[in-house]
Amino acid sequence: MMARCIQLDMECAAICYNAAQLMSLGSERAMDICRICADICQACGDECAKHDMQHCKECAEICYRCAEECRTMAGVAA
């Protein structure tokens, strides 16, 4: 039941870490990664929002916030 949620949580954490690394390095590709990061964070938030557990609701809120920030960094409209 939670397999997809857990998978997306791990993907979200990995891409967020990579995006932060590339931004700190001043990478020319950081904005590309931020666009992908926004998509993954949005998907993770959507999945977590389906579950009634408090930690899933909190995760969804954080993922949505991260997706919004990544879109801003990438210059993409929400």
Distance bins in CASP14 RR format, pairs under 12 A and 6 or more apart:
PFRMAT RR
TARGET T0000
AUTHOR 0000-0000-0000
RMODE 2
METHOD distances of the structure
MODEL  1
1 47 0 0 0 0 0 1 0 0 0 0 0
1 50 0 0 0 0 0 1 0 0 0 0 0
1 51 0 0 0 0 1 0 0 0 0 0 0
1 52 0 0 0 0 0 1 0 0 0 0 0
1 53 0 0 0 0 0 1 0 0 0 0 0
1 56 0 0 0 0 0 1 0 0 0 0 0
2 8 0 0 0 0 0 1 0 0 0 0 0
2 9 0 0 0 0 1 0 0 0 0 0 0
2 47 0 0 0 0 1 0 0 0 0 0 0
2 48 0 0 0 0 1 0 0 0 0 0 0
2 50 0 0 0 0 0 1 0 0 0 0 0
2 51 1 0 0 1 0 0 0 0 0 0 0
2 52 0 0 0 0 0 1 0 0 0 0 0
2 53 0 0 0 0 1 0 0 0 0 0 0
2 55 0 0 0 0 0 1 0 0 0 0 0
2 56 0 0 0 0 1 0 0 0 0 0 0
2 59 0 0 0 0 0 1 0 0 0 0 0
3 9 0 0 0 0 0 1 0 0 0 0 0
3 10 0 0 0 0 0 1 0 0 0 0 0
3 47 0 0 0 0 0 1 0 0 0 0 0
4 10 0 0 0 0 0 1 0 0 0 0 0
4 11 0 0 0 0 0 1 0 0 0 0 0
4 43 0 0 0 0 1 0 0 0 0 0 0
4 44 0 0 0 0 1 0 0 0 0 0 0
4 45 0 0 0 0 0 1 0 0 0 0 0
4 46 0 0 0 0 0 1 0 0 0 0 0
4 47 1 0 1 0 0 0 0 0 0 0 0
4 48 0 0 0 0 0 1 0 0 0 0 0
4 50 0 0 0 0 1 0 0 0 0 0 0
4 51 0 0 0 0 0 1 0 0 0 0 0
4 56 0 0 0 0 0 1 0 0 0 0 0
5 11 0 0 0 0 0 1 0 0 0 0 0
5 12 0 0 0 0 0 1 0 0 0 0 0
5 43 0 0 0 0 0 1 0 0 0 0 0
5 44 1 0 0 1 0 0 0 0 0 0 0
5 45 0 0 0 0 1 0 0 0 0 0 0
5 46 0 0 0 0 0 1 0 0 0 0 0
5 47 1 0 1 0 0 0 0 0 0 0 0
5 48 1 0 1 0 0 0 0 0 0 0 0
5 49 0 0 0 0 0 1 0 0 0 0 0
5 50 1 0 0 1 0 0 0 0 0 0 0
5 51 1 0 0 1 0 0 0 0 0 0 0
5 53 0 0 0 0 1 0 0 0 0 0 0
5 55 0 0 0 0 0 1 0 0 0 0 0
5 56 1 0 0 1 0 0 0 0 0 0 0
5 59 0 0 0 0 1 0 0 0 0 0 0
5 60 0 0 0 0 1 0 0 0 0 0 0
5 63 0 0 0 0 0 1 0 0 0 0 0
6 12 0 0 0 0 0 1 0 0 0 0 0
6 13 0 0 0 0 0 1 0 0 0 0 0
6 44 0 0 0 0 0 1 0 0 0 0 0
6 47 0 0 0 0 1 0 0 0 0 0 0
6 48 0 0 0 0 0 1 0 0 0 0 0
6 51 0 0 0 0 0 1 0 0 0 0 0
6 55 0 0 0 0 0 1 0 0 0 0 0
6 56 0 0 0 0 0 1 0 0 0 0 0
6 59 0 0 0 0 0 1 0 0 0 0 0
7 13 0 0 0 0 0 1 0 0 0 0 0
7 14 0 0 0 0 0 1 0 0 0 0 0
7 40 0 0 0 0 0 1 0 0 0 0 0
7 43 0 0 0 0 0 1 0 0 0 0 0
7 44 0 0 0 0 1 0 0 0 0 0 0
7 47 0 0 0 0 1 0 0 0 0 0 0
7 48 0 0 0 0 0 1 0 0 0 0 0
8 14 0 0 0 0 0 1 0 0 0 0 0
8 15 0 0 0 0 0 1 0 0 0 0 0
8 39 0 0 0 0 0 1 0 0 0 0 0
8 40 1 0 0 1 0 0 0 0 0 0 0
8 41 0 0 0 0 1 0 0 0 0 0 0
8 42 0 0 0 0 0 1 0 0 0 0 0
8 43 1 0 1 0 0 0 0 0 0 0 0
8 44 1 0 1 0 0 0 0 0 0 0 0
8 45 1 0 0 1 0 0 0 0 0 0 0
8 46 0 0 0 0 1 0 0 0 0 0 0
8 47 1 0 1 0 0 0 0 0 0 0 0
8 48 1 0 0 1 0 0 0 0 0 0 0
8 49 0 0 0 0 0 1 0 0 0 0 0
8 50 0 0 0 0 0 1 0 0 0 0 0
8 51 0 0 0 0 0 1 0 0 0 0 0
8 56 0 0 0 0 0 1 0 0 0 0 0
8 59 0 0 0 0 1 0 0 0 0 0 0
8 60 0 0 0 0 0 1 0 0 0 0 0
8 63 0 0 0 0 1 0 0 0 0 0 0
9 15 0 0 0 0 0 1 0 0 0 0 0
9 16 0 0 0 0 0 1 0 0 0 0 0
9 40 0 0 0 0 0 1 0 0 0 0 0
9 41 0 0 0 0 0 1 0 0 0 0 0
9 43 0 0 0 0 0 1 0 0 0 0 0
9 44 1 0 0 1 0 0 0 0 0 0 0
9 45 0 0 0 0 1 0 0 0 0 0 0
9 47 0 0 0 0 1 0 0 0 0 0 0
9 48 1 0 0 1 0 0 0 0 0 0 0
9 51 0 0 0 0 0 1 0 0 0 0 0
9 55 0 0 0 0 0 1 0 0 0 0 0
9 56 0 0 0 0 1 0 0 0 0 0 0
9 58 0 0 0 0 0 1 0 0 0 0 0
9 59 1 0 0 1 0 0 0 0 0 0 0
9 60 0 0 0 0 0 1 0 0 0 0 0
9 62 0 0 0 0 0 1 0 0 0 0 0
9 63 0 0 0 0 1 0 0 0 0 0 0
10 16 0 0 0 0 0 1 0 0 0 0 0
10 17 0 0 0 0 0 1 0 0 0 0 0
10 40 0 0 0 0 0 1 0 0 0 0 0
10 44 0 0 0 0 1 0 0 0 0 0 0
10 47 0 0 0 0 0 1 0 0 0 0 0
10 59 0 0 0 0 0 1 0 0 0 0 0
11 17 0 0 0 0 0 1 0 0 0 0 0
11 18 0 0 0 0 0 1 0 0 0 0 0
11 36 0 0 0 0 0 1 0 0 0 0 0
11 37 0 0 0 0 1 0 0 0 0 0 0
11 39 0 0 0 0 0 1 0 0 0 0 0
11 40 1 0 1 0 0 0 0 0 0 0 0
11 41 0 0 0 0 1 0 0 0 0 0 0
11 42 0 0 0 0 0 1 0 0 0 0 0
11 43 0 0 0 0 1 0 0 0 0 0 0
11 44 1 0 0 1 0 0 0 0 0 0 0
11 45 0 0 0 0 0 1 0 0 0 0 0
11 47 0 0 0 0 0 1 0 0 0 0 0
11 63 0 0 0 0 0 1 0 0 0 0 0
12 18 0 0 0 0 0 1 0 0 0 0 0
12 19 0 0 0 0 0 1 0 0 0 0 0
12 36 0 0 0 0 0 1 0 0 0 0 0
12 37 0 0 0 0 1 0 0 0 0 0 0
12 38 0 0 0 0 0 1 0 0 0 0 0
12 39 0 0 0 0 0 1 0 0 0 0 0
12 40 1 0 1 0 0 0 0 0 0 0 0
12 41 1 0 1 0 0 0 0 0 0 0 0
12 42 0 0 0 0 1 0 0 0 0 0 0
12 43 0 0 0 0 1 0 0 0 0 0 0
12 44 1 0 1 0 0 0 0 0 0 0 0
12 45 0 0 0 0 1 0 0 0 0 0 0
12 46 0 0 0 0 0 1 0 0 0 0 0
12 47 0 0 0 0 1 0 0 0 0 0 0
12 48 0 0 0 0 1 0 0 0 0 0 0
12 59 0 0 0 0 1 0 0 0 0 0 0
12 60 0 0 0 0 0 1 0 0 0 0 0
12 62 0 0 0 0 1 0 0 0 0 0 0
12 63 1 0 0 1 0 0 0 0 0 0 0
12 64 0 0 0 0 0 1 0 0 0 0 0
12 65 0 0 0 0 0 1 0 0 0 0 0
12 66 1 0 0 1 0 0 0 0 0 0 0
12 67 0 0 0 0 1 0 0 0 0 0 0
12 70 0 0 0 0 0 1 0 0 0 0 0
13 19 0 0 0 0 0 1 0 0 0 0 0
13 20 0 0 0 0 0 1 0 0 0 0 0
13 37 0 0 0 0 0 1 0 0 0 0 0
13 40 0 0 0 0 1 0 0 0 0 0 0
13 41 0 0 0 0 1 0 0 0 0 0 0
13 44 0 0 0 0 1 0 0 0 0 0 0
13 59 0 0 0 0 0 1 0 0 0 0 0
13 62 0 0 0 0 0 1 0 0 0 0 0
13 63 0 0 0 0 0 1 0 0 0 0 0
13 66 0 0 0 0 0 1 0 0 0 0 0
14 20 0 0 0 0 0 1 0 0 0 0 0
14 21 0 0 0 0 0 1 0 0 0 0 0
14 33 0 0 0 0 0 1 0 0 0 0 0
14 36 0 0 0 0 0 1 0 0 0 0 0
14 37 0 0 0 0 1 0 0 0 0 0 0
14 40 0 0 0 0 1 0 0 0 0 0 0
14 41 0 0 0 0 0 1 0 0 0 0 0
14 44 0 0 0 0 0 1 0 0 0 0 0
15 21 0 0 0 0 0 1 0 0 0 0 0
15 22 0 0 0 0 0 1 0 0 0 0 0
15 32 0 0 0 0 0 1 0 0 0 0 0
15 33 1 0 0 1 0 0 0 0 0 0 0
15 34 0 0 0 0 1 0 0 0 0 0 0
15 35 0 0 0 0 0 1 0 0 0 0 0
15 36 1 0 0 1 0 0 0 0 0 0 0
15 37 1 0 1 0 0 0 0 0 0 0 0
15 38 0 0 0 0 1 0 0 0 0 0 0
15 39 0 0 0 0 1 0 0 0 0 0 0
15 40 1 0 1 0 0 0 0 0 0 0 0
15 41 1 0 0 1 0 0 0 0 0 0 0
15 42 0 0 0 0 0 1 0 0 0 0 0
15 43 0 0 0 0 0 1 0 0 0 0 0
15 44 0 0 0 0 1 0 0 0 0 0 0
15 63 0 0 0 0 0 1 0 0 0 0 0
15 66 0 0 0 0 1 0 0 0 0 0 0
15 67 0 0 0 0 0 1 0 0 0 0 0
15 70 0 0 0 0 1 0 0 0 0 0 0
16 22 0 0 0 0 0 1 0 0 0 0 0
16 23 0 0 0 0 0 1 0 0 0 0 0
16 33 0 0 0 0 1 0 0 0 0 0 0
16 34 0 0 0 0 1 0 0 0 0 0 0
16 36 0 0 0 0 0 1 0 0 0 0 0
16 37 1 0 0 1 0 0 0 0 0 0 0
16 38 0 0 0 0 0 1 0 0 0 0 0
16 40 0 0 0 0 1 0 0 0 0 0 0
16 41 1 0 0 1 0 0 0 0 0 0 0
16 44 0 0 0 0 1 0 0 0 0 0 0
16 62 0 0 0 0 0 1 0 0 0 0 0
16 63 0 0 0 0 1 0 0 0 0 0 0
16 65 0 0 0 0 0 1 0 0 0 0 0
16 66 1 0 0 1 0 0 0 0 0 0 0
16 67 0 0 0 0 0 1 0 0 0 0 0
16 69 0 0 0 0 1 0 0 0 0 0 0
16 70 0 0 0 0 1 0 0 0 0 0 0
16 73 0 0 0 0 0 1 0 0 0 0 0
17 23 0 0 0 0 0 1 0 0 0 0 0
17 24 0 0 0 0 0 1 0 0 0 0 0
17 33 0 0 0 0 0 1 0 0 0 0 0
17 37 0 0 0 0 1 0 0 0 0 0 0
17 40 0 0 0 0 0 1 0 0 0 0 0
17 66 0 0 0 0 0 1 0 0 0 0 0
18 24 0 0 0 0 0 1 0 0 0 0 0
18 25 0 0 0 0 0 1 0 0 0 0 0
18 27 0 0 0 0 0 1 0 0 0 0 0
18 29 0 0 0 0 0 1 0 0 0 0 0
18 30 0 0 0 0 1 0 0 0 0 0 0
18 32 0 0 0 0 0 1 0 0 0 0 0
18 33 1 0 0 1 0 0 0 0 0 0 0
18 34 0 0 0 0 0 1 0 0 0 0 0
18 36 0 0 0 0 1 0 0 0 0 0 0
18 37 1 0 0 1 0 0 0 0 0 0 0
18 40 0 0 0 0 0 1 0 0 0 0 0
18 70 0 0 0 0 0 1 0 0 0 0 0
19 25 0 0 0 0 0 1 0 0 0 0 0
19 26 0 0 0 0 0 1 0 0 0 0 0
19 27 0 0 0 0 1 0 0 0 0 0 0
19 29 0 0 0 0 0 1 0 0 0 0 0
19 30 1 0 0 1 0 0 0 0 0 0 0
19 31 0 0 0 0 1 0 0 0 0 0 0
19 32 0 0 0 0 1 0 0 0 0 0 0
19 33 1 0 1 0 0 0 0 0 0 0 0
19 34 1 0 1 0 0 0 0 0 0 0 0
19 35 0 0 0 0 1 0 0 0 0 0 0
19 36 0 0 0 0 1 0 0 0 0 0 0
19 37 1 0 1 0 0 0 0 0 0 0 0
19 38 0 0 0 0 1 0 0 0 0 0 0
19 39 0 0 0 0 0 1 0 0 0 0 0
19 40 0 0 0 0 1 0 0 0 0 0 0
19 41 0 0 0 0 1 0 0 0 0 0 0
19 66 0 0 0 0 1 0 0 0 0 0 0
19 67 0 0 0 0 0 1 0 0 0 0 0
19 69 0 0 0 0 1 0 0 0 0 0 0
19 70 1 0 0 1 0 0 0 0 0 0 0
19 71 0 0 0 0 0 1 0 0 0 0 0
19 73 1 0 0 1 0 0 0 0 0 0 0
19 74 0 0 0 0 1 0 0 0 0 0 0
20 26 0 0 0 0 0 1 0 0 0 0 0
20 27 0 0 0 0 0 1 0 0 0 0 0
20 30 0 0 0 0 1 0 0 0 0 0 0
20 33 0 0 0 0 1 0 0 0 0 0 0
20 34 0 0 0 0 1 0 0 0 0 0 0
20 37 0 0 0 0 1 0 0 0 0 0 0
20 66 0 0 0 0 0 1 0 0 0 0 0
20 69 0 0 0 0 0 1 0 0 0 0 0
20 70 0 0 0 0 0 1 0 0 0 0 0
20 73 0 0 0 0 0 1 0 0 0 0 0
21 27 0 0 0 0 1 0 0 0 0 0 0
21 29 0 0 0 0 0 1 0 0 0 0 0
21 30 0 0 0 0 1 0 0 0 0 0 0
21 33 0 0 0 0 1 0 0 0 0 0 0
21 34 0 0 0 0 0 1 0 0 0 0 0
21 37 0 0 0 0 0 1 0 0 0 0 0
22 28 0 0 0 0 1 0 0 0 0 0 0
22 29 1 0 0 1 0 0 0 0 0 0 0
22 30 1 0 1 0 0 0 0 0 0 0 0
22 31 0 0 0 0 1 0 0 0 0 0 0
22 32 0 0 0 0 1 0 0 0 0 0 0
22 33 1 0 1 0 0 0 0 0 0 0 0
22 34 0 0 0 0 1 0 0 0 0 0 0
22 36 0 0 0 0 0 1 0 0 0 0 0
22 37 0 0 0 0 1 0 0 0 0 0 0
22 70 0 0 0 0 0 1 0 0 0 0 0
22 73 0 0 0 0 0 1 0 0 0 0 0
22 74 0 0 0 0 0 1 0 0 0 0 0
23 29 0 0 0 0 0 1 0 0 0 0 0
23 30 1 0 1 0 0 0 0 0 0 0 0
23 31 0 0 0 0 1 0 0 0 0 0 0
23 32 0 0 0 0 0 1 0 0 0 0 0
23 33 0 0 0 0 1 0 0 0 0 0 0
23 34 1 0 0 1 0 0 0 0 0 0 0
23 37 0 0 0 0 0 1 0 0 0 0 0
23 69 0 0 0 0 0 1 0 0 0 0 0
23 70 0 0 0 0 0 1 0 0 0 0 0
23 73 1 0 0 1 0 0 0 0 0 0 0
23 74 0 0 0 0 0 1 0 0 0 0 0
24 30 0 0 0 0 1 0 0 0 0 0 0
24 33 0 0 0 0 0 1 0 0 0 0 0
25 33 0 0 0 0 0 1 0 0 0 0 0
26 33 0 0 0 0 0 1 0 0 0 0 0
26 73 0 0 0 0 0 1 0 0 0 0 0
27 33 1 0 0 1 0 0 0 0 0 0 0
27 34 0 0 0 0 0 1 0 0 0 0 0
29 35 0 0 0 0 0 1 0 0 0 0 0
29 36 0 0 0 0 0 1 0 0 0 0 0
29 37 0 0 0 0 0 1 0 0 0 0 0
29 74 0 0 0 0 0 1 0 0 0 0 0
30 36 0 0 0 0 0 1 0 0 0 0 0
30 37 0 0 0 0 1 0 0 0 0 0 0
30 70 0 0 0 0 0 1 0 0 0 0 0
30 73 1 0 0 1 0 0 0 0 0 0 0
30 74 0 0 0 0 1 0 0 0 0 0 0
30 75 0 0 0 0 0 1 0 0 0 0 0
31 37 0 0 0 0 0 1 0 0 0 0 0
31 38 0 0 0 0 0 1 0 0 0 0 0
31 70 0 0 0 0 1 0 0 0 0 0 0
31 71 0 0 0 0 0 1 0 0 0 0 0
31 72 0 0 0 0 0 1 0 0 0 0 0
31 73 1 0 0 1 0 0 0 0 0 0 0
31 74 1 0 1 0 0 0 0 0 0 0 0
31 75 1 0 0 1 0 0 0 0 0 0 0
31 76 0 0 0 0 1 0 0 0 0 0 0
32 38 0 0 0 0 0 1 0 0 0 0 0
32 39 0 0 0 0 0 1 0 0 0 0 0
32 70 0 0 0 0 0 1 0 0 0 0 0
32 73 0 0 0 0 0 1 0 0 0 0 0
32 74 1 0 0 1 0 0 0 0 0 0 0
32 75 0 0 0 0 0 1 0 0 0 0 0
32 76 0 0 0 0 0 1 0 0 0 0 0
33 39 0 0 0 0 0 1 0 0 0 0 0
33 40 0 0 0 0 0 1 0 0 0 0 0
33 41 0 0 0 0 0 1 0 0 0 0 0
33 70 0 0 0 0 1 0 0 0 0 0 0
33 73 0 0 0 0 1 0 0 0 0 0 0
33 74 0 0 0 0 1 0 0 0 0 0 0
34 40 0 0 0 0 0 1 0 0 0 0 0
34 41 0 0 0 0 0 1 0 0 0 0 0
34 66 0 0 0 0 0 1 0 0 0 0 0
34 67 0 0 0 0 0 1 0 0 0 0 0
34 68 0 0 0 0 0 1 0 0 0 0 0
34 69 0 0 0 0 1 0 0 0 0 0 0
34 70 1 0 1 0 0 0 0 0 0 0 0
34 71 1 0 0 1 0 0 0 0 0 0 0
34 72 0 0 0 0 1 0 0 0 0 0 0
34 73 1 0 1 0 0 0 0 0 0 0 0
34 74 1 1 0 0 0 0 0 0 0 0 0
34 75 0 0 0 0 1 0 0 0 0 0 0
34 76 0 0 0 0 1 0 0 0 0 0 0
35 41 0 0 0 0 0 1 0 0 0 0 0
35 42 0 0 0 0 0 1 0 0 0 0 0
35 67 0 0 0 0 0 1 0 0 0 0 0
35 70 1 0 0 1 0 0 0 0 0 0 0
35 71 1 0 0 1 0 0 0 0 0 0 0
35 72 0 0 0 0 0 1 0 0 0 0 0
35 73 0 0 0 0 1 0 0 0 0 0 0
35 74 1 0 1 0 0 0 0 0 0 0 0
35 75 0 0 0 0 1 0 0 0 0 0 0
35 76 1 0 1 0 0 0 0 0 0 0 0
35 77 0 0 0 0 0 1 0 0 0 0 0
36 42 0 0 0 0 0 1 0 0 0 0 0
36 43 0 0 0 0 0 1 0 0 0 0 0
36 67 0 0 0 0 0 1 0 0 0 0 0
36 70 0 0 0 0 1 0 0 0 0 0 0
36 71 0 0 0 0 0 1 0 0 0 0 0
36 73 0 0 0 0 0 1 0 0 0 0 0
36 74 0 0 0 0 1 0 0 0 0 0 0
36 76 0 0 0 0 0 1 0 0 0 0 0
37 43 0 0 0 0 0 1 0 0 0 0 0
37 44 0 0 0 0 0 1 0 0 0 0 0
37 63 0 0 0 0 0 1 0 0 0 0 0
37 66 1 0 0 1 0 0 0 0 0 0 0
37 67 1 0 0 1 0 0 0 0 0 0 0
37 68 0 0 0 0 0 1 0 0 0 0 0
37 69 0 0 0 0 1 0 0 0 0 0 0
37 70 1 0 1 0 0 0 0 0 0 0 0
37 71 0 0 0 0 1 0 0 0 0 0 0
37 72 0 0 0 0 0 1 0 0 0 0 0
37 73 0 0 0 0 1 0 0 0 0 0 0
37 74 0 0 0 0 1 0 0 0 0 0 0
37 76 0 0 0 0 0 1 0 0 0 0 0
38 44 0 0 0 0 0 1 0 0 0 0 0
38 45 0 0 0 0 0 1 0 0 0 0 0
38 63 0 0 0 0 0 1 0 0 0 0 0
38 64 0 0 0 0 0 1 0 0 0 0 0
38 65 0 0 0 0 0 1 0 0 0 0 0
38 66 1 0 0 1 0 0 0 0 0 0 0
38 67 1 0 1 0 0 0 0 0 0 0 0
38 68 1 0 0 1 0 0 0 0 0 0 0
38 69 0 0 0 0 1 0 0 0 0 0 0
38 70 1 1 0 0 0 0 0 0 0 0 0
38 71 1 0 1 0 0 0 0 0 0 0 0
38 72 0 0 0 0 1 0 0 0 0 0 0
38 73 0 0 0 0 1 0 0 0 0 0 0
38 74 1 0 0 1 0 0 0 0 0 0 0
38 75 0 0 0 0 1 0 0 0 0 0 0
38 76 1 0 0 1 0 0 0 0 0 0 0
38 77 0 0 0 0 0 1 0 0 0 0 0
38 78 0 0 0 0 1 0 0 0 0 0 0
39 45 0 0 0 0 0 1 0 0 0 0 0
39 46 0 0 0 0 0 1 0 0 0 0 0
39 63 0 0 0 0 0 1 0 0 0 0 0
39 66 0 0 0 0 0 1 0 0 0 0 0
39 67 1 0 0 1 0 0 0 0 0 0 0
39 70 0 0 0 0 1 0 0 0 0 0 0
39 71 0 0 0 0 1 0 0 0 0 0 0
39 74 0 0 0 0 0 1 0 0 0 0 0
39 76 0 0 0 0 1 0 0 0 0 0 0
40 46 0 0 0 0 0 1 0 0 0 0 0
40 47 0 0 0 0 0 1 0 0 0 0 0
40 63 0 0 0 0 1 0 0 0 0 0 0
40 66 0 0 0 0 1 0 0 0 0 0 0
40 67 0 0 0 0 1 0 0 0 0 0 0
40 70 0 0 0 0 1 0 0 0 0 0 0
41 47 0 0 0 0 0 1 0 0 0 0 0
41 48 0 0 0 0 0 1 0 0 0 0 0
41 59 0 0 0 0 0 1 0 0 0 0 0
41 60 0 0 0 0 0 1 0 0 0 0 0
41 61 0 0 0 0 0 1 0 0 0 0 0
41 62 0 0 0 0 1 0 0 0 0 0 0
41 63 1 0 1 0 0 0 0 0 0 0 0
41 64 1 0 0 1 0 0 0 0 0 0 0
41 65 0 0 0 0 1 0 0 0 0 0 0
41 66 1 0 1 0 0 0 0 0 0 0 0
41 67 1 1 0 0 0 0 0 0 0 0 0
41 68 0 0 0 0 1 0 0 0 0 0 0
41 69 0 0 0 0 1 0 0 0 0 0 0
41 70 1 0 0 1 0 0 0 0 0 0 0
41 71 0 0 0 0 1 0 0 0 0 0 0
41 73 0 0 0 0 0 1 0 0 0 0 0
41 74 0 0 0 0 0 1 0 0 0 0 0
42 48 0 0 0 0 0 1 0 0 0 0 0
42 49 0 0 0 0 0 1 0 0 0 0 0
42 60 0 0 0 0 0 1 0 0 0 0 0
42 63 1 0 0 1 0 0 0 0 0 0 0
42 64 1 0 0 1 0 0 0 0 0 0 0
42 65 0 0 0 0 0 1 0 0 0 0 0
42 66 0 0 0 0 1 0 0 0 0 0 0
42 67 1 0 1 0 0 0 0 0 0 0 0
42 68 0 0 0 0 1 0 0 0 0 0 0
42 69 0 0 0 0 0 1 0 0 0 0 0
42 70 0 0 0 0 1 0 0 0 0 0 0
42 71 0 0 0 0 1 0 0 0 0 0 0
42 76 0 0 0 0 0 1 0 0 0 0 0
42 78 0 0 0 0 1 0 0 0 0 0 0
43 49 0 0 0 0 0 1 0 0 0 0 0
43 50 0 0 0 0 0 1 0 0 0 0 0
43 60 0 0 0 0 0 1 0 0 0 0 0
43 63 0 0 0 0 1 0 0 0 0 0 0
43 64 0 0 0 0 0 1 0 0 0 0 0
43 66 0 0 0 0 0 1 0 0 0 0 0
43 67 0 0 0 0 1 0 0 0 0 0 0
44 50 0 0 0 0 0 1 0 0 0 0 0
44 51 0 0 0 0 0 1 0 0 0 0 0
44 56 0 0 0 0 0 1 0 0 0 0 0
44 59 1 0 0 1 0 0 0 0 0 0 0
44 60 1 0 0 1 0 0 0 0 0 0 0
44 61 0 0 0 0 0 1 0 0 0 0 0
44 62 0 0 0 0 1 0 0 0 0 0 0
44 63 1 0 1 0 0 0 0 0 0 0 0
44 64 0 0 0 0 1 0 0 0 0 0 0
44 65 0 0 0 0 0 1 0 0 0 0 0
44 66 0 0 0 0 1 0 0 0 0 0 0
44 67 0 0 0 0 1 0 0 0 0 0 0
44 70 0 0 0 0 0 1 0 0 0 0 0
45 51 0 0 0 0 0 1 0 0 0 0 0
45 56 0 0 0 0 1 0 0 0 0 0 0
45 57 0 0 0 0 1 0 0 0 0 0 0
45 58 0 0 0 0 0 1 0 0 0 0 0
45 59 1 0 0 1 0 0 0 0 0 0 0
45 60 1 0 1 0 0 0 0 0 0 0 0
45 61 0 0 0 0 1 0 0 0 0 0 0
45 62 0 0 0 0 1 0 0 0 0 0 0
45 63 1 1 0 0 0 0 0 0 0 0 0
45 64 1 0 1 0 0 0 0 0 0 0 0
45 65 0 0 0 0 1 0 0 0 0 0 0
45 66 0 0 0 0 1 0 0 0 0 0 0
45 67 1 0 0 1 0 0 0 0 0 0 0
45 68 0 0 0 0 0 1 0 0 0 0 0
46 56 0 0 0 0 0 1 0 0 0 0 0
46 59 0 0 0 0 0 1 0 0 0 0 0
46 60 1 0 0 1 0 0 0 0 0 0 0
46 63 0 0 0 0 1 0 0 0 0 0 0
46 64 0 0 0 0 1 0 0 0 0 0 0
46 67 0 0 0 0 1 0 0 0 0 0 0
47 56 0 0 0 0 1 0 0 0 0 0 0
47 59 0 0 0 0 1 0 0 0 0 0 0
47 60 0 0 0 0 1 0 0 0 0 0 0
47 63 0 0 0 0 1 0 0 0 0 0 0
47 64 0 0 0 0 0 1 0 0 0 0 0
48 54 0 0 0 0 0 1 0 0 0 0 0
48 55 0 0 0 0 1 0 0 0 0 0 0
48 56 1 0 1 0 0 0 0 0 0 0 0
48 57 1 0 0 1 0 0 0 0 0 0 0
48 58 0 0 0 0 1 0 0 0 0 0 0
48 59 1 0 1 0 0 0 0 0 0 0 0
48 60 1 1 0 0 0 0 0 0 0 0 0
48 61 0 0 0 0 1 0 0 0 0 0 0
48 62 0 0 0 0 1 0 0 0 0 0 0
48 63 1 0 0 1 0 0 0 0 0 0 0
48 64 0 0 0 0 1 0 0 0 0 0 0
48 66 0 0 0 0 0 1 0 0 0 0 0
48 67 0 0 0 0 0 1 0 0 0 0 0
49 56 1 0 0 1 0 0 0 0 0 0 0
49 57 1 0 0 1 0 0 0 0 0 0 0
49 58 0 0 0 0 0 1 0 0 0 0 0
49 59 0 0 0 0 1 0 0 0 0 0 0
49 60 1 0 1 0 0 0 0 0 0 0 0
49 61 0 0 0 0 1 0 0 0 0 0 0
49 62 0 0 0 0 0 1 0 0 0 0 0
49 63 0 0 0 0 1 0 0 0 0 0 0
49 64 0 0 0 0 1 0 0 0 0 0 0
50 56 1 0 0 1 0 0 0 0 0 0 0
50 57 0 0 0 0 0 1 0 0 0 0 0
50 59 0 0 0 0 0 1 0 0 0 0 0
50 60 0 0 0 0 1 0 0 0 0 0 0
51 57 1 0 0 1 0 0 0 0 0 0 0
51 58 0 0 0 0 0 1 0 0 0 0 0
51 59 0 0 0 0 1 0 0 0 0 0 0
51 60 0 0 0 0 1 0 0 0 0 0 0
52 60 0 0 0 0 0 1 0 0 0 0 0
53 59 0 0 0 0 1 0 0 0 0 0 0
53 60 0 0 0 0 0 1 0 0 0 0 0
54 60 0 0 0 0 0 1 0 0 0 0 0
54 61 0 0 0 0 0 1 0 0 0 0 0
55 61 0 0 0 0 0 1 0 0 0 0 0
55 62 0 0 0 0 0 1 0 0 0 0 0
56 62 0 0 0 0 0 1 0 0 0 0 0
56 63 0 0 0 0 0 1 0 0 0 0 0
57 63 0 0 0 0 0 1 0 0 0 0 0
57 64 0 0 0 0 0 1 0 0 0 0 0
58 64 0 0 0 0 0 1 0 0 0 0 0
58 65 0 0 0 0 0 1 0 0 0 0 0
59 65 0 0 0 0 0 1 0 0 0 0 0
59 66 0 0 0 0 0 1 0 0 0 0 0
60 66 0 0 0 0 0 1 0 0 0 0 0
60 67 0 0 0 0 0 1 0 0 0 0 0
61 67 0 0 0 0 0 1 0 0 0 0 0
61 68 0 0 0 0 0 1 0 0 0 0 0
62 68 0 0 0 0 0 1 0 0 0 0 0
62 69 0 0 0 0 0 1 0 0 0 0 0
63 69 0 0 0 0 0 1 0 0 0 0 0
63 70 0 0 0 0 0 1 0 0 0 0 0
64 70 0 0 0 0 0 1 0 0 0 0 0
64 71 0 0 0 0 0 1 0 0 0 0 0
64 78 0 0 0 0 0 1 0 0 0 0 0
65 71 0 0 0 0 0 1 0 0 0 0 0
65 72 0 0 0 0 0 1 0 0 0 0 0
65 78 0 0 0 0 0 1 0 0 0 0 0
66 72 0 0 0 0 0 1 0 0 0 0 0
66 73 0 0 0 0 0 1 0 0 0 0 0
67 73 0 0 0 0 0 1 0 0 0 0 0
67 74 0 0 0 0 0 1 0 0 0 0 0
67 76 0 0 0 0 0 1 0 0 0 0 0
67 78 0 0 0 0 1 0 0 0 0 0 0
68 74 0 0 0 0 0 1 0 0 0 0 0
68 75 0 0 0 0 0 1 0 0 0 0 0
68 76 0 0 0 0 0 1 0 0 0 0 0
68 77 0 0 0 0 0 1 0 0 0 0 0
68 78 1 0 0 1 0 0 0 0 0 0 0
69 75 0 0 0 0 0 1 0 0 0 0 0
69 76 0 0 0 0 0 1 0 0 0 0 0
69 78 0 0 0 0 0 1 0 0 0 0 0
70 76 0 0 0 0 1 0 0 0 0 0 0
70 78 0 0 0 0 0 1 0 0 0 0 0
71 77 1 0 0 1 0 0 0 0 0 0 0
71 78 1 0 1 0 0 0 0 0 0 0 0
72 78 0 0 0 0 1 0 0 0 0 0 0
END
